[in-house]
Amino acid sequence: MLEGWIQIAITLLIIVAITPFFGGYMARVYLGEKTFIDPIANPLERVIFRLSGIARKEDMTGWQYARAVIYNNLIMAAFIFLIFSLQGVLPFNPTGLISPTWDTNLHTAISFVTNTNQQHYSGETTYSYFSQFAALGFMMFTSAATGLAVGIAFIRGLTGRPLGNFYVDLIKSITRILLPISIVGAIVLIALGVPETLAGPVIVPTLENGEIQQAIARGPVAHFEIIKLLGENGGGFFAINSAHPFENPNPATNLIEIVAMIAIPTSLIYTFGVIANNRKQAWLIYGMVMAIYILFIIIAATGEYQGNPIVNSLLGNPAPNLEGKEVRFGWAQSALYAVTTTGTMTGAVNSMHDSFMPPGGFVTLANMFLQIVWGGQGTGTAYLFAYLILAVFVTGLMVGRTPEFLGRKIEKREVVLASFLILLVHPIAILIPGAIAMTFPTEFNGITNPGYHGLAQVIYEYASAAANNGSGFEGLADSQPAPGALWWNLSASFSLLAGRYIPIISLLLLADSLSRKQPVPMTVGTLRTDTGLFIGVTAGIILILGALTFFPILALGPIAEAFQIARGG
């Protein structure tokens, strides 16, 4: 037991240690200050800007920034949909894979352009090498960079600066952050045993019978793997994602993957502190989110370590729950990975969440309901500050002080946008399609596990889509040619789009509104937001709002399942 907790503690210490360095670096990138990568990045960016006609100093309004995001993403989605549709005639297809069905292609294109990477297919048997690296790999960079750009634009707006230029932020996010780290990370993963090849599958005899041969899939995995985690994409080259030994062969690669998926969202909070010139507030916010994160890790890890009481009674001794897990990772690293991947909206898995004990199901769902521990690439940080704005307003009402944040008054427009974002869009994108699926289980079949666990499976599907996470509770027959695959592809696509673009528009309009406000001087009536008391109140508001919105689902799903198991049912 102790070894597992030590592994978790060391990982958390590494994450905290890199935060100020990486966060400070990102602040310098987006503030246009000098960095060590300038000799390489500057000439590359000059070429890109010149060829594309982008004006570096041309700032955008909130609506302009939002339109640029949508138009850019629409073109990229059409591009990769075309690649999927023509897969059968395109190169780098050693196994001769044909194009999947149109609904699978549509769902996949929407899923990857929204930085969700929800997969209703098996990677190694559905999409060719070309589709994986030219379409999916390309989107892993651009969709992650889109989220980073939106997050930085929001931070600029909070601090009274112009929002900036989307295209400049997009390119800088790729050339100065995602690409350099991915190159180094891919080399490290190759050295640790992750394959990187365009050769076809390896044909080997089976261990049971040497006369029977088996095809072992491989491909350009290493570069795909690092950007899927760094960019919080999460899509697996193989069907079982990072549980596959070619994606995640050993504990060393597992550590790299966990640190990679959480490095940007944790460091972005520090980036805010640098840009706002208020590192104290950044560390307080960081500490609040870290505390919730650690609490969720403890809940999930304890549940897995204690194991299933029904199974333990049959065995005659307590044992960790290792169902659906890789023994090379064990209960501790599996639980840590699950909490991190659903907290950061990455969606990669190194174990099957469907086989976790109810506390693990509770935590993974709660992460996607809240979206702030640590949240999606860039957008999660923006979500977090939307909660802070609501906390400022509520606290100001309670104590009778002027609701201000960073010297700017919080008024009706800001409260409406933040409330719309948190209290309306996300629940609708999850609960409405989930209710339809549960109301017509026969017509939209695919629910393979009835009862409390089946409810969790359905809600998890839409929570994962709406939160742009992409992981699956699994257990749903949502892949073609299953009879209900069309419903799951189209309904999940609705949640993907609603959960991505409506929040992005709302966040950018909110940031634009704040950026236009004149700062007001601090007085004795000003509510300070850089105190432990205010951060504690914010944490309470986050948990209360989350509980009010989604607790009935959690009660009917993982919590009810926990009581069912406890009584031996």
C-alpha positions in Angstrom: 0.0 0.0 0.0 2.7 2.5 1.0 4.6 2.0 -2.3 1.5 3.0 -4.2 0.9 6.2 -2.2 4.6 7.1 -2.5 4.3 6.8 -6.3 1.4 9.1 -6.3 3.2 11.6 -4.0 6.3 11.7 -6.2 4.2 12.4 -9.3 2.4 15.3 -7.6 5.7 16.8 -6.4 7.1 16.7 -10.0 3.9 18.4 -11.2 4.2 21.2 -8.7 7.9 21.6 -9.3 7.6 22.3 -13.0 4.7 24.7 -12.7 6.5 28.0 -12.2 9.1 27.2 -14.9 6.7 26.1 -17.5 4.0 28.7 -16.5 6.6 31.5 -16.6 7.8 30.3 -20.1 4.3 30.3 -21.5 3.7 33.8 -20.1 6.8 35.1 -21.9 5.6 33.4 -25.1 2.2 35.1 -25.1 3.5 38.4 -23.8 5.9 38.5 -26.8 9.0 38.5 -24.6 12.3 36.8 -25.4 12.6 33.0 -25.0 15.4 30.5 -25.6 13.6 29.1 -28.6 13.5 32.4 -30.5 16.4 31.6 -32.9 14.4 28.6 -34.2 10.8 29.8 -33.8 11.1 33.4 -35.1 12.3 32.5 -38.7 9.7 29.7 -38.9 6.9 32.0 -37.7 7.9 34.8 -40.1 7.6 32.4 -43.0 4.2 31.2 -41.8 2.9 34.7 -41.2 4.1 36.0 -44.6 2.6 33.1 -46.5 -0.7 33.3 -44.7 -1.0 37.1 -44.7 -1.5 37.2 -40.9 -0.9 40.6 -39.3 0.8 40.0 -36.0 -0.4 43.2 -34.3 -4.0 43.1 -35.4 -6.1 42.6 -32.3 -9.5 41.0 -32.4 -12.8 41.7 -30.6 -14.5 38.8 -28.8 -16.9 38.2 -31.7 -14.0 38.3 -34.2 -11.9 35.9 -32.2 -14.9 33.5 -31.9 -15.6 33.6 -35.6 -12.0 33.0 -36.4 -12.0 29.9 -34.1 -15.2 28.5 -35.7 -14.3 29.2 -39.3 -10.8 27.7 -38.8 -12.2 24.6 -37.1 -14.9 24.1 -39.7 -12.3 24.1 -42.5 -10.1 21.6 -40.6 -13.0 19.3 -39.8 -14.0 19.2 -43.5 -10.4 18.5 -44.4 -10.0 15.5 -42.1 -13.5 14.2 -43.0 -12.3 14.2 -46.7 -9.2 12.2 -45.7 -11.3 9.6 -43.9 -13.7 9.3 -46.9 -10.8 8.8 -49.3 -8.8 6.5 -47.0 -9.0 3.5 -49.3 -7.1 5.3 -52.2 -4.6 7.3 -50.1 -1.0 6.1 -49.3 0.4 4.6 -46.1 -2.3 2.0 -45.8 -0.4 -1.3 -45.5 -3.4 -3.4 -44.4 -5.7 -2.0 -47.1 -8.3 -0.4 -44.8 -11.4 1.0 -46.5 -13.3 4.1 -45.4 -15.5 3.6 -42.4 -19.2 4.6 -42.5 -20.1 8.2 -42.9 -21.5 8.6 -39.4 -18.3 7.2 -37.9 -16.2 9.6 -40.0 -18.5 12.5 -39.0 -18.3 11.7 -35.3 -14.5 11.2 -35.5 -14.0 14.5 -37.4 -16.1 16.4 -34.9 -14.5 14.6 -31.9 -10.9 15.4 -32.9 -11.6 19.0 -34.1 -13.2 19.7 -30.7 -10.1 18.4 -28.8 -12.2 15.5 -27.5 -11.0 12.5 -29.4 -13.9 10.3 -28.4 -13.5 7.1 -30.4 -16.3 4.9 -31.5 -13.9 2.7 -33.4 -10.7 0.6 -32.9 -7.8 2.7 -34.1 -5.6 -0.1 -35.5 -8.4 -1.8 -37.5 -10.3 1.3 -38.7 -8.0 4.1 -39.8 -4.8 3.8 -41.8 -1.4 5.2 -40.9 -2.1 8.2 -43.2 -5.5 8.9 -41.6 -3.9 8.6 -38.1 -0.9 10.9 -38.6 -2.1 13.3 -41.4 -5.6 13.8 -40.1 -5.8 12.8 -36.4 -2.3 13.7 -35.6 -2.7 17.1 -37.4 -5.8 17.8 -35.4 -4.1 16.9 -32.1 -1.8 19.9 -32.6 -4.4 22.4 -34.0 -7.3 21.6 -31.7 -5.0 21.7 -28.6 -3.6 25.0 -29.9 -7.1 26.3 -30.4 -7.9 25.7 -26.7 -4.7 27.3 -25.6 -5.4 30.4 -27.7 -8.9 30.8 -26.3 -7.5 30.3 -22.7 -4.8 33.0 -23.3 -7.3 35.4 -24.9 -9.5 35.0 -21.8 -6.6 35.7 -19.4 -5.7 38.8 -21.4 -9.3 40.0 -21.2 -9.4 39.4 -17.4 -6.3 41.6 -17.0 -7.6 44.4 -19.1 -5.6 43.7 -22.2 -6.9 43.3 -25.8 -7.7 39.7 -26.6 -5.0 39.4 -29.2 -5.1 37.7 -32.6 -6.4 34.1 -32.8 -4.2 33.1 -35.7 -1.0 34.4 -34.0 -1.9 32.7 -30.8 -2.6 29.5 -32.6 0.7 29.4 -34.4 2.7 30.4 -31.3 1.0 27.7 -29.3 2.2 25.1 -31.9 5.7 26.4 -32.7 6.8 27.4 -29.2 5.0 25.0 -26.9 3.4 21.9 -28.4 5.8 21.1 -31.2 9.2 21.4 -29.4 8.0 19.4 -26.4 6.4 16.8 -28.6 9.7 16.3 -30.6 11.7 15.8 -27.4 8.9 13.7 -25.8 8.6 11.4 -28.9 12.4 10.7 -28.9 12.2 9.8 -25.2 9.2 7.5 -25.7 11.0 5.8 -28.6 14.0 5.2 -26.3 11.7 3.7 -23.7 10.1 1.2 -26.1 7.2 3.0 -28.0 7.3 2.1 -31.7 7.6 4.6 -34.5 7.4 3.0 -37.9 5.5 3.0 -41.2 5.9 -0.8 -41.6 2.9 -3.0 -41.6 1.9 -5.5 -38.8 4.4 -8.0 -37.5 3.4 -11.7 -38.2 4.4 -14.0 -35.4 3.5 -17.5 -34.2 1.3 -17.7 -31.1 2.6 -19.1 -27.8 -0.2 -21.7 -27.6 0.4 -23.1 -31.1 3.5 -22.3 -33.2 1.6 -23.3 -36.4 -0.9 -20.5 -35.9 0.2 -17.0 -36.8 -1.0 -13.7 -35.4 -0.7 -10.2 -36.8 0.5 -7.6 -34.2 -0.4 -4.1 -35.2 2.2 -1.3 -34.9 2.8 2.1 -36.6 4.0 5.7 -36.0 2.9 5.6 -32.4 5.5 7.6 -30.4 4.9 11.0 -31.9 1.2 10.4 -31.8 1.4 9.4 -28.2 3.2 12.5 -26.8 0.9 15.1 -28.5 -2.2 13.2 -27.5 -1.2 13.7 -23.9 0.5 17.1 -24.0 -2.4 18.5 -26.0 -5.0 16.8 -23.8 -6.3 15.0 -26.8 -6.4 11.4 -25.5 -7.2 9.5 -28.7 -5.5 6.2 -28.8 -3.5 4.8 -31.8 -4.7 1.4 -30.5 -8.2 0.5 -29.3 -7.2 0.1 -25.6 -5.3 3.4 -25.6 -2.5 3.8 -23.1 -3.2 0.4 -21.6 -1.6 -1.0 -24.8 2.1 -2.0 -24.2 3.0 -0.2 -27.5 1.5 3.1 -26.2 2.6 2.8 -22.6 5.1 0.0 -22.1 6.3 0.6 -18.5 6.1 2.7 -15.4 8.6 5.2 -16.8 6.4 6.0 -19.8 3.4 6.1 -17.5 5.0 8.8 -15.4 5.9 10.8 -18.5 2.3 10.5 -19.8 0.8 11.7 -16.5 3.1 14.7 -16.3 2.6 15.5 -20.0 -1.2 15.6 -19.7 -1.3 17.8 -16.7 1.7 20.1 -17.4 -0.1 22.8 -19.4 -3.4 23.1 -17.5 -1.5 23.4 -14.1 1.0 25.8 -15.5 -1.6 28.0 -17.2 -2.8 29.2 -13.7 0.7 30.4 -13.0 0.8 32.0 -16.4 -2.3 34.0 -15.4 -0.4 35.1 -12.2 2.5 36.4 -14.3 0.3 38.2 -16.8 -1.9 39.7 -14.1 1.1 40.5 -12.0 -0.5 38.7 -9.0 1.4 35.5 -8.4 -0.2 35.2 -4.9 -3.7 34.9 -6.3 -2.4 32.4 -8.9 -0.9 30.2 -6.2 -4.1 30.4 -4.1 -6.2 29.3 -7.0 -3.7 26.6 -7.8 -3.8 25.4 -4.2 -7.6 25.2 -4.3 -7.7 23.1 -7.5 -4.8 20.9 -6.2 -6.7 20.3 -3.0 -9.8 19.1 -4.9 -7.5 17.0 -7.2 -5.8 15.3 -4.3 -9.1 14.6 -2.6 -10.4 12.9 -5.7 -7.2 10.9 -6.0 -7.6 9.7 -2.4 -11.2 8.7 -3.0 -10.5 6.8 -6.2 -7.3 5.2 -5.1 -8.8 4.1 -1.7 -11.7 2.5 -3.5 -9.4 0.5 -5.8 -7.0 -0.5 -3.0 -9.9 -1.8 -0.8 -11.2 -3.8 -3.8 -14.5 -5.4 -4.3 -16.0 -6.7 -1.0 -18.0 -9.4 -2.8 -14.8 -10.7 -4.6 -12.8 -10.4 -1.4 -15.4 -12.5 0.6 -15.1 -15.2 -2.1 -11.2 -15.1 -1.9 -11.2 -15.1 1.8 -8.8 -12.1 2.1 -8.8 -8.4 1.0 -7.1 -7.6 -2.3 -7.0 -4.5 -4.5 -9.4 -4.3 -7.5 -7.2 -5.3 -10.5 -10.0 -6.0 -12.9 -9.5 -4.0 -16.1 -6.0 -2.9 -15.1 -2.5 -3.6 -16.3 -0.4 -5.3 -13.6 2.6 -3.2 -14.6 0.8 -0.1 -13.3 -1.3 -1.6 -10.4 -4.0 0.1 -8.4 -2.2 3.3 -7.5 -1.0 4.4 -11.0 -4.3 3.3 -12.6 -6.3 5.4 -10.1 -4.0 8.4 -10.5 -4.1 8.2 -14.3 -7.9 7.9 -14.2 -8.4 11.0 -12.0 -5.8 13.0 -14.0 -7.2 12.1 -17.4 -10.7 13.0 -16.5 -9.6 16.1 -14.5 -7.5 17.5 -17.4 -10.1 16.5 -20.0 -7.4 14.4 -21.7 -9.4 11.2 -22.1 -6.5 8.8 -22.4 -6.8 5.6 -20.3 -4.3 3.1 -18.9 -7.1 1.0 -17.4 -10.8 0.4 -18.1 -12.9 2.9 -16.1 -15.9 0.6 -16.5 -14.3 -1.9 -14.1 -13.4 0.7 -11.4 -15.2 0.5 -8.1 -18.0 3.0 -7.6 -15.7 5.7 -5.9 -13.7 5.7 -9.1 -16.8 6.1 -11.2 -18.0 8.9 -8.9 -14.7 10.8 -9.2 -14.3 10.4 -13.0 -17.8 11.6 -13.6 -17.5 14.5 -11.0 -14.3 15.7 -12.8 -16.2 16.0 -16.1 -19.2 17.6 -14.5 -17.0 20.3 -12.8 -14.5 20.8 -15.6 -12.0 22.7 -13.5 -9.8 20.0 -12.0 -7.7 21.0 -14.0 -10.0 21.4 -17.0 -9.6 21.3 -20.8 -6.6 22.6 -22.7 -6.8 26.4 -22.1 -10.6 26.4 -21.8 -10.5 24.7 -18.4 -8.5 27.6 -17.0 -11.1 30.0 -18.5 -13.9 27.9 -16.9 -12.2 28.1 -13.6 -12.2 31.9 -13.7 -15.8 32.0 -14.8 -16.5 30.2 -11.4 -14.4 32.9 -9.7 -16.4 35.6 -11.3 -19.6 34.0 -10.0 -18.0 33.7 -6.6 -17.1 37.4 -6.6 -20.7 38.3 -7.4 -22.2 36.0 -4.8 -19.7 36.9 -2.1 -20.2 40.6 -2.9 -24.0 40.2 -2.4 -23.5 38.4 0.9 -21.2 41.0 2.5 -22.6 44.0 0.8 -19.4 45.0 -1.1 -18.7 46.0 -4.7 -18.3 42.9 -6.8 -15.0 43.5 -8.6 -12.3 41.2 -10.1 -8.8 42.4 -10.8 -10.1 46.0 -10.5 -13.0 45.6 -12.9 -16.7 45.7 -11.8 -18.7 42.5 -12.3 -22.1 43.5 -13.6 -25.1 41.9 -15.1 -23.6 41.0 -18.5 -20.6 39.2 -16.9 -22.9 37.3 -14.4 -25.3 36.3 -17.2 -22.5 35.0 -19.4 -20.8 33.1 -16.6 -24.1 31.6 -15.3 -25.2 30.6 -18.8 -21.8 28.9 -19.3 -21.8 26.9 -16.1 -25.4 26.4 -15.1 -27.1 25.8 -18.5 -25.0 24.7 -21.5 -23.1 21.9 -19.9 -26.1 20.2 -18.2 -28.2 20.4 -21.4 -25.5 18.8 -23.5 -25.3 15.9 -21.0 -28.7 15.4 -19.6 -31.0 15.8 -22.6 -29.4 13.2 -24.9 -28.8 11.0 -21.8 -32.5 11.2 -20.9 -33.5 10.3 -24.5 -31.2 7.3 -24.6 -32.5 6.0 -21.2 -36.2 6.6 -22.2 -35.9 4.6 -25.4 -33.3 1.9 -24.6 -34.6 -0.6 -27.1 -34.8 1.9 -30.0 -31.4 3.3 -29.3 -29.9 0.0 -28.1 -26.4 -0.3 -27.0 -26.8 -0.2 -23.2 -25.3 -3.5 -22.3 -25.4 -3.2 -18.5 -28.8 -2.5 -16.9 -29.3 -0.9 -13.5 -27.2 1.7 -11.7 -24.0 0.9 -13.7 -25.8 1.2 -17.0 -27.0 4.7 -16.1 -23.4 5.6 -15.3 -22.3 4.3 -18.7 -24.8 6.4 -20.6 -24.2 9.6 -18.6 -20.5 9.1 -18.8 -20.7 8.9 -22.6 -22.4 12.3 -22.9 -20.4 13.9 -20.0 -17.2 12.8 -21.8 -18.4 14.4 -25.0 -19.7 17.6 -23.5 -16.6 18.1 -21.4 -14.4 17.4 -24.4 -12.8 14.6 -22.5 -13.2 11.6 -24.8 -12.7 8.8 -22.4 -15.3 6.0 -22.3 -16.8 4.2 -19.4 -17.2 1.5 -22.1 -19.9 -1.1 -22.0 -21.9 0.7 -24.7 -22.3 -0.9 -28.2 -21.6 2.4 -29.9 -19.4 1.3 -32.8 -20.5 0.3 -36.3 -22.0 -2.1 -37.2 -23.8 -2.2 -33.9 -27.6 -1.5 -34.4 -27.5 1.6 -32.2 -24.2 3.0 -33.5 -25.9 5.7 -35.6 -27.7 7.1 -32.6 -24.6 7.2 -30.4 -22.5 8.8 -33.2 -25.0 11.5 -33.9 -26.2 12.2 -30.4 -22.6 12.3 -29.1 -21.7 14.7 -31.9 -24.4 17.1 -30.6 -22.8 17.0 -27.2 -19.3 17.5 -28.6 -20.3 20.6 -30.6 -22.5 22.1 -27.8 -19.8 21.5 -25.2 -17.0 23.0 -27.2 -18.2 26.0 -29.2 -21.0 27.6 -27.1 -18.6 27.8 -24.1 -15.8 29.2 -26.3 -18.1 31.9 -27.6 -19.4 32.7 -24.1 -15.9 32.8 -22.6 -14.6 35.1 -25.4 -17.6 37.5 -25.0 -17.0 37.5 -21.2 -13.3 38.3 -21.7 -14.1 41.0 -24.2 -16.6 42.6 -21.8 -14.1 42.7 -19.0 -11.3 44.0 -21.2 -13.4 47.1 -22.2 -14.1 48.1 -18.6 -12.1 50.9 -17.0 -10.2 49.8 -13.9 -11.5 51.2 -10.6 -9.2 52.0 -7.7 -9.2 49.7 -4.7 -11.1 51.0 -1.7 -12.1 49.8 1.7 -15.3 48.5 0.1 -13.4 46.4 -2.4 -13.7 42.6 -2.0 -10.2 41.2 -2.2 -9.9 38.0 -4.2 -6.4 37.1 -3.4 -7.1 35.8 0.1 -7.5 32.3 1.5 -11.0 33.1 2.7 -12.2 34.1 -0.8 -10.6 31.0 -2.4 -12.3 28.8 0.2 -15.7 30.4 -0.6 -15.0 29.8 -4.3 -14.3 26.1 -3.7 -17.6 25.9 -1.8 -19.5 27.5 -4.6 -17.9 25.2 -7.2 -18.8 22.1 -5.2 -22.3 23.4 -4.4 -23.2 24.3 -7.9 -21.8 21.0 -9.2 -23.8 19.1 -6.5 -27.0 21.0 -7.2 -26.7 20.3 -10.9 -25.4 16.7 -11.1 -25.8 15.1 -7.7 -29.0 13.3 -8.6 -27.2 11.5 -11.4 -24.3 10.6 -9.2 -26.8 9.4 -6.5 -28.6 7.1 -9.0 -25.3 5.9 -10.6 -22.1 5.3 -8.7 -23.4 6.1 -5.2 -26.4 3.7 -5.6 -24.0 1.1 -7.1 -21.7 1.4 -4.0 -24.6 0.7 -1.6 -25.7 -2.2 -3.9 -22.2 -3.8 -3.7 -22.0 -3.1 0.1 -25.1 -5.1 0.8 -23.8 -8.0 -1.4 -26.1 -7.3 -4.4 
